[in-house]
Amino acid sequence: MRVRVTCPLALLALLPLGCSRGPLPDDALPTYPITGTLTWKGRPMDGAAISFVPAHVPEGRRRWRVPAASGRADVNGRYTLNTYLTGDGAPAGEYLVVVCWPEERNGRSPALEDPSAALAPDRLKLRFADPKKPALRANVESRDNVIDFHLSPAEERP
């Protein structure tokens, strides 16, 4: 019997949030650019989804008003995070990092716009996809940030 482990819909659903071209929310936090590279066993993770989920709620804010930042790795494994606007990064602070890498279909990574990408099996078998049991963390500083994740089975949670 084969069990199919799929990328969480919630993770992939976050991706379009950072692509807005409209006005910022009144309570928008300042953001700082974040770029980086995602690799698995030294190879680029083309099409992997990455989200930075705030580890703490800033004083005076409600959890649902604290934005997560997300992005998608390109063919070279490079990603740029988005919170309010494309490429704006994320507010400064500590984050739990969630990564999901949908399996290829017909030799290609599922496109961001493809709604079936959320149902594609995760090549990492959800090892890095649970923000309640994070295997990865990052600290965003009040400047341009380069945050690389070179993943391997050694980083897996027990």
DANOR-V536472 format. One record per residue. N is the residue number from 0. RES is the residue in three letters. SS is DSSP state (H for helix, E for strand, C for the rest). PSI is psi in degrees with one decimal (* if undefined). D_LAST is the distance of its C-alpha to the last C-alpha in Angstrom with 1 decimal. Layout:
# DANOR-V536472
N;RES;SS;PSI;D_LAST
N;RES;SS;PSI;D_LAST
This chain:
# DANOR-V536472
0;MET;C;130.6;23.7
1;ARG;C;126.0;22.0
2;VAL;C;131.0;19.7
3;ARG;C;117.5;20.3
4;VAL;C;112.8;17.6
5;THR;E;157.6;19.7
6;CYS;C;136.8;19.5
7;PRO;C;131.5;19.9
8;LEU;H;-37.9;23.6
9;ALA;H;-39.2;23.3
10;LEU;H;-48.8;21.8
11;LEU;H;-28.2;24.6
12;ALA;H;-24.2;27.1
13;LEU;H;-26.0;26.7
14;LEU;H;-45.6;27.9
15;PRO;H;-13.9;31.6
16;LEU;H;-33.5;31.8
17;GLY;H;6.3;32.3
18;CYS;H;15.9;35.1
19;SER;E;146.9;37.8
20;ARG;C;1.3;41.2
21;GLY;C;-175.5;42.6
22;PRO;C;153.1;43.1
23;LEU;C;151.8;40.3
24;PRO;C;153.9;39.6
25;ASP;C;-32.1;41.7
26;ASP;C;24.1;38.6
27;ALA;C;135.5;36.9
28;LEU;C;151.2;35.0
29;PRO;C;140.4;35.9
30;THR;C;157.9;33.5
31;TYR;E;133.9;32.8
32;PRO;C;140.2;32.2
33;ILE;E;123.8;28.8
34;THR;E;164.6;28.4
35;GLY;E;-173.1;25.9
36;THR;E;138.3;24.4
37;LEU;E;123.0;21.3
38;THR;E;150.7;20.5
39;TRP;E;117.9;18.0
40;LYS;C;38.6;18.3
41;GLY;C;-4.2;21.5
42;ARG;E;143.8;23.1
43;PRO;E;141.4;24.2
44;MET;C;67.6;22.4
45;ASP;C;123.8;25.7
46;GLY;C;-0.1;25.6
47;ALA;C;142.5;22.2
48;ALA;E;137.8;22.3
49;ILE;E;136.8;21.1
50;SER;E;139.4;21.5
51;PHE;E;114.0;21.6
52;VAL;E;124.9;21.3
53;PRO;E;132.8;22.9
54;ALA;C;-24.9;20.8
55;HIS;C;150.9;24.0
56;VAL;C;121.0;27.2
57;PRO;C;148.2;30.2
58;GLU;C;135.7;32.8
59;GLY;C;3.8;35.3
60;ARG;C;154.6;33.2
61;ARG;C;150.0;31.6
62;ARG;H;-44.9;28.1
63;TRP;H;-11.4;29.6
64;ARG;H;5.1;31.9
65;VAL;C;113.8;29.2
66;PRO;C;144.5;28.8
67;ALA;C;153.5;25.7
68;ALA;E;147.3;26.4
69;SER;E;164.1;25.5
70;GLY;E;-179.0;26.5
71;ARG;E;135.1;26.2
72;ALA;C;141.3;25.9
73;ASP;C;-171.8;29.0
74;VAL;C;-24.9;29.6
75;ASN;C;3.5;28.9
76;GLY;C;3.3;25.6
77;ARG;E;138.3;27.5
78;TYR;E;157.6;27.1
79;THR;E;132.5;29.1
80;LEU;C;150.0;28.1
81;ASN;E;135.9;30.4
82;THR;C;-67.6;30.8
83;TYR;C;-39.7;34.5
84;LEU;E;157.8;36.1
85;THR;C;123.5;35.1
86;GLY;C;9.1;33.8
87;ASP;C;-15.0;34.1
88;GLY;C;-136.6;30.6
89;ALA;E;159.5;29.2
90;PRO;C;154.4;30.3
91;ALA;C;145.8;29.4
92;GLY;E;-175.8;26.4
93;GLU;E;139.1;22.6
94;TYR;E;148.6;20.5
95;LEU;E;131.5;17.2
96;VAL;E;129.7;17.0
97;VAL;E;130.0;16.3
98;VAL;E;133.6;16.8
99;CYS;E;136.3;17.8
100;TRP;C;92.5;19.6
101;PRO;E;141.0;22.0
102;GLU;C;151.4;23.0
103;GLU;C;150.7;26.5
104;ARG;E;127.4;29.5
105;ASN;C;37.0;32.6
106;GLY;C;8.6;31.2
107;ARG;E;148.3;30.8
108;SER;C;143.1;28.1
109;PRO;C;137.3;28.8
110;ALA;C;149.9;31.2
111;LEU;C;-39.4;30.4
112;GLU;C;-9.0;33.3
113;ASP;C;110.0;32.3
114;PRO;H;-22.3;31.3
115;SER;H;-9.0;29.6
116;ALA;H;-33.7;27.0
117;ALA;H;-20.7;25.0
118;LEU;H;-3.9;25.0
119;ALA;C;140.0;24.0
120;PRO;E;142.0;20.8
121;ASP;E;121.6;18.0
122;ARG;C;-24.5;17.7
123;LEU;C;3.6;14.1
124;LYS;C;39.5;13.4
125;LEU;C;19.5;12.7
126;ARG;C;-31.2;9.5
127;PHE;C;21.3;11.6
128;ALA;C;7.3;13.9
129;ASP;C;105.2;13.1
130;PRO;H;-15.2;15.0
131;LYS;H;-19.0;14.1
132;LYS;H;67.7;10.4
133;PRO;C;134.6;11.3
134;ALA;C;-17.7;9.6
135;LEU;E;144.2;13.2
136;ARG;E;158.5;16.3
137;ALA;E;152.7;19.9
138;ASN;E;121.5;23.1
139;VAL;E;124.7;26.3
140;GLU;C;163.7;29.4
141;SER;C;62.0;33.0
142;ARG;C;-179.8;33.9
143;ASP;C;135.3;33.0
144;ASN;E;137.4;29.3
145;VAL;E;114.8;27.7
146;ILE;C;106.4;23.9
147;ASP;C;146.6;22.3
148;PHE;E;110.2;18.8
149;HIS;E;92.3;18.3
150;LEU;E;150.3;15.0
151;SER;C;169.7;13.5
152;PRO;H;-22.4;10.5
153;ALA;H;-26.8;9.9
154;GLU;H;-7.9;9.3
155;GLU;C;149.9;6.4
156;ARG;C;152.5;3.8
157;PRO;C;*;0.0
